[in-house]
Amino acid sequence: MADYFEKSRDNLRSKLEGVVIDPVVNVLVRIKCTPNFVTILGFFTVCISTFFATQGNFRISGILVMASGLMDVYDGALARKLQQDSDKGAFLDSTLDRLGEAVILIGIIYYYSLKGDEIIVVMTSISIVFSLMISYLRARIEGLGYSSKSGIFTRPERILIVGLGLIFFSPPLMITVLTAAVSVGLIHRFFLFWKLLRK
């Protein structure tokens, strides 16, 4: 089951490469964009998305979240295309990914705190912590010498929930789904990785 989710993400990515990813990457190569520039642009985009969220313009915010998520796909593909994979690039990408994921949710917390909606504020706060913990578990298991991307509701799935939820549904519904998803995802990944440990 653990490998199923990992393989499903890899299969989907490979199917999208020829249709969605490669054409855009080829354009980025022609205009001489660097992978780090795309990474930073993606983070800048999610910051703009956060501003719209604080103003209650959730549909625009969701569109920008999805755009930022696509840039996160393009920066890695561009690095591989240009053979510019680097430790610094990977470090920058991981750092801004975590920040971007938290920033948009902080924008939602700000909006609903002004409205006095304590339930949404608490649920969104839980979502931030659990989302970061899901990513942390992978970093920790790799620090112990293991390698695994297994688990459900990793960053791509969470970006889809937030982006599509803001575009097509209400923020409270999106946050409810996200909180449930990251709760399940955290427990799922914890026990998957626990089984990997030898002692």
C-alpha positions as CSV (number, residue, x, y, z in Angstrom):
1,M,0.0,0.0,0.0
2,A,2.8,2.4,0.9
3,D,4.5,1.8,-2.5
4,Y,1.2,2.2,-4.3
5,F,0.8,5.9,-3.5
6,E,4.5,6.6,-4.3
7,K,4.2,4.8,-7.6
8,S,0.9,6.5,-8.4
9,R,2.5,9.9,-8.0
10,D,5.4,8.9,-10.2
11,N,3.1,7.4,-12.9
12,L,1.0,10.6,-13.0
13,R,4.1,12.8,-13.2
14,S,5.5,10.7,-16.1
15,K,2.1,10.9,-18.0
16,L,2.0,14.7,-17.5
17,E,5.6,15.3,-18.7
18,G,4.9,15.0,-22.4
19,V,1.7,17.0,-22.3
20,V,2.0,19.7,-19.6
21,I,5.6,19.7,-18.3
22,D,8.0,19.3,-21.2
23,P,6.5,22.1,-23.5
24,V,6.7,24.7,-20.7
25,V,10.2,23.6,-19.7
26,N,11.3,23.9,-23.3
27,V,10.0,27.5,-23.2
28,L,11.8,28.2,-20.0
29,V,15.0,26.9,-21.5
30,R,14.7,29.2,-24.5
31,I,14.1,32.3,-22.4
32,K,17.1,31.3,-20.2
33,C,15.3,30.9,-16.9
34,T,17.2,29.2,-14.2
35,P,15.6,26.6,-11.8
36,N,16.3,28.8,-8.8
37,F,14.5,31.7,-10.5
38,V,11.4,29.5,-11.0
39,T,11.6,28.3,-7.4
40,I,11.7,31.9,-6.1
41,L,8.9,33.0,-8.6
42,G,6.7,30.2,-7.2
43,F,7.2,31.4,-3.7
44,F,6.5,35.0,-4.7
45,T,3.3,33.8,-6.4
46,V,2.1,32.1,-3.2
47,C,2.9,35.2,-1.2
48,I,0.6,37.2,-3.6
49,S,-2.0,34.4,-3.1
50,T,-1.7,35.0,0.6
51,F,-2.5,38.7,0.2
52,F,-5.7,37.8,-1.7
53,A,-6.6,35.3,1.0
54,T,-6.3,37.9,3.7
55,Q,-8.7,40.1,1.7
56,G,-11.2,37.3,1.3
57,N,-10.6,36.9,-2.4
58,F,-10.3,33.2,-2.1
59,R,-10.9,32.2,-5.7
60,I,-8.0,34.3,-7.0
61,S,-5.9,33.0,-4.1
62,G,-6.7,29.4,-5.1
63,I,-5.7,30.0,-8.7
64,L,-2.4,31.5,-7.6
65,V,-1.8,28.5,-5.3
66,M,-2.3,26.2,-8.2
67,A,0.1,28.3,-10.3
68,S,2.7,28.1,-7.6
69,G,2.3,24.4,-7.4
70,L,2.9,24.1,-11.1
71,M,6.1,26.1,-10.7
72,D,7.3,23.7,-8.1
73,V,7.0,21.0,-10.8
74,Y,8.7,23.0,-13.4
75,D,11.8,24.0,-11.4
76,G,12.8,20.4,-10.8
77,A,12.1,19.4,-14.4
78,L,14.1,22.4,-15.6
79,A,17.0,21.5,-13.4
80,R,17.0,18.0,-14.8
81,K,16.7,19.3,-18.4
82,L,19.7,21.7,-17.9
83,Q,21.6,19.1,-15.8
84,Q,21.7,21.7,-13.0
85,D,20.6,19.6,-10.1
86,S,22.5,20.9,-7.1
87,D,22.4,20.6,-3.3
88,K,21.8,24.4,-3.1
89,G,18.9,24.2,-5.5
90,A,17.3,21.3,-3.6
91,F,17.8,23.1,-0.3
92,L,16.3,26.3,-1.6
93,D,13.4,24.4,-3.1
94,S,12.6,22.5,0.1
95,T,12.9,25.6,2.3
96,L,10.5,27.7,0.1
97,D,8.1,24.8,-0.3
98,R,7.6,24.6,3.5
99,L,7.4,28.4,3.8
100,G,4.9,28.7,1.0
101,E,2.7,26.0,2.3
102,A,2.6,27.6,5.7
103,V,2.2,31.2,4.4
104,I,-1.0,30.7,2.5
105,L,-2.6,29.0,5.6
106,I,-1.4,31.8,7.8
107,G,-3.3,34.2,5.4
108,I,-6.5,32.2,6.0
109,I,-5.9,32.3,9.8
110,Y,-5.5,36.1,9.6
111,Y,-8.8,36.5,7.7
112,Y,-10.8,34.3,10.0
113,S,-9.2,35.6,13.2
114,L,-10.6,39.1,12.2
115,K,-14.0,37.5,11.9
116,G,-13.7,35.8,15.3
117,D,-14.0,32.3,13.8
118,E,-12.0,30.4,16.4
119,I,-12.8,26.9,15.0
120,I,-11.3,27.7,11.5
121,V,-8.3,29.4,13.1
122,V,-7.6,26.3,15.3
123,M,-8.2,23.8,12.4
124,T,-6.0,25.8,10.1
125,S,-3.2,26.0,12.7
126,I,-3.5,22.2,13.1
127,S,-3.2,21.8,9.4
128,I,0.0,23.9,9.3
129,V,1.7,21.8,12.1
130,F,0.6,18.4,10.7
131,S,1.6,19.4,7.1
132,L,5.1,20.3,8.2
133,M,5.3,17.2,10.3
134,I,4.5,15.0,7.3
135,S,7.4,16.6,5.5
136,Y,9.6,16.4,8.6
137,L,9.1,12.7,9.0
138,R,10.6,12.1,5.5
139,A,13.6,14.3,6.4
140,R,14.1,12.5,9.6
141,I,13.9,9.0,8.2
142,E,16.4,10.0,5.5
143,G,18.6,11.4,8.3
144,L,18.6,8.0,9.8
145,G,19.9,6.5,6.6
146,Y,16.6,5.3,5.0
147,S,15.0,6.4,1.8
148,S,11.3,6.5,1.3
149,K,8.7,8.9,-0.2
150,S,5.8,6.7,0.9
151,G,2.6,8.1,2.4
152,I,-0.6,9.8,1.6
153,F,-1.5,13.5,1.5
154,T,2.1,14.6,0.8
155,R,2.7,18.1,-0.5
156,P,1.3,17.7,-4.1
157,E,-2.0,16.4,-2.7
158,R,-2.2,19.1,-0.1
159,I,-1.6,21.8,-2.7
160,L,-4.5,20.3,-4.7
161,I,-6.8,20.4,-1.7
162,V,-5.9,24.0,-0.9
163,G,-5.9,25.3,-4.5
164,L,-9.0,23.5,-5.8
165,G,-10.8,24.0,-2.4
166,L,-10.3,27.8,-2.6
167,I,-11.4,28.0,-6.2
168,F,-14.5,25.8,-6.2
169,F,-15.6,25.5,-2.6
170,S,-15.7,27.5,0.6
171,P,-12.6,28.0,2.8
172,P,-14.2,26.4,5.8
173,L,-15.0,23.2,3.8
174,M,-11.5,23.2,2.4
175,I,-9.9,23.6,5.8
176,T,-12.1,20.8,7.2
177,V,-11.0,18.4,4.4
178,L,-7.4,19.5,4.7
179,T,-7.3,19.0,8.5
180,A,-8.8,15.5,8.2
181,A,-6.4,14.7,5.3
182,V,-3.2,15.8,7.1
183,S,-4.2,14.1,10.3
184,V,-4.6,10.8,8.4
185,G,-1.5,11.5,6.4
186,L,0.6,12.1,9.5
187,I,-0.5,8.9,11.2
188,H,-0.1,6.9,8.0
189,R,3.4,8.1,7.3
190,F,4.5,7.7,10.9
191,F,3.5,4.0,11.1
192,L,4.9,3.3,7.6
193,F,8.3,4.7,8.6
194,W,8.1,3.1,12.0
195,K,8.0,-0.3,10.3
196,L,11.1,0.6,8.3
197,L,13.2,1.1,11.3
198,R,15.3,-1.9,12.3
199,K,15.4,-1.2,16.0
